[in-house]
Amino acid sequence: MREDALLFLVVFAIWIALAVVYATVPMFAMPGYATVWGWGALVFLALAGLTIFARWRGGSRRGKRTADRDDKSGAVHER
């Protein structure tokens, strides 16, 4: 899931860069689109944050719920 968060952060960076370009380059004459791209960037930033939080939250519980199986005896040993 680390790659998912990284992808969301890359997409966020691209969208925020486009928002800045649309807001500052006069030849585009699309200042309204800067707001749209800016909000889109915030959506991807939120998705990245949720992905990181879900990984952190799932990682803290994983050790309590998993069990190792002893291949020789077939017994299950809790971690």
Secondary structure in CASP SS format (residue, H / E / C, confidence):
PFRMAT SS
TARGET T0000
AUTHOR 0000-0000-0000
METHOD secondary structure of the structure
MODEL  1
M C 1.00
R H 1.00
E H 1.00
D H 1.00
A H 1.00
L H 1.00
L H 1.00
F H 1.00
L H 1.00
V H 1.00
V H 1.00
F H 1.00
A H 1.00
I H 1.00
W H 1.00
I H 1.00
A H 1.00
L H 1.00
A H 1.00
V H 1.00
V H 1.00
Y H 1.00
A H 1.00
T H 1.00
V C 1.00
P C 1.00
M C 1.00
F C 1.00
A C 1.00
M C 1.00
P H 1.00
G H 1.00
Y H 1.00
A H 1.00
T H 1.00
V H 1.00
W H 1.00
G H 1.00
W H 1.00
G H 1.00
A H 1.00
L H 1.00
V H 1.00
F H 1.00
L H 1.00
A H 1.00
L H 1.00
A H 1.00
G H 1.00
L H 1.00
T H 1.00
I H 1.00
F H 1.00
A H 1.00
R H 1.00
W H 1.00
R H 1.00
G H 1.00
G H 1.00
S H 1.00
R H 1.00
R H 1.00
G H 1.00
K H 1.00
R H 1.00
T C 1.00
A E 1.00
D E 1.00
R E 1.00
D C 1.00
D C 1.00
K C 1.00
S C 1.00
G C 1.00
A C 1.00
V E 1.00
H E 1.00
E E 1.00
R C 1.00
END
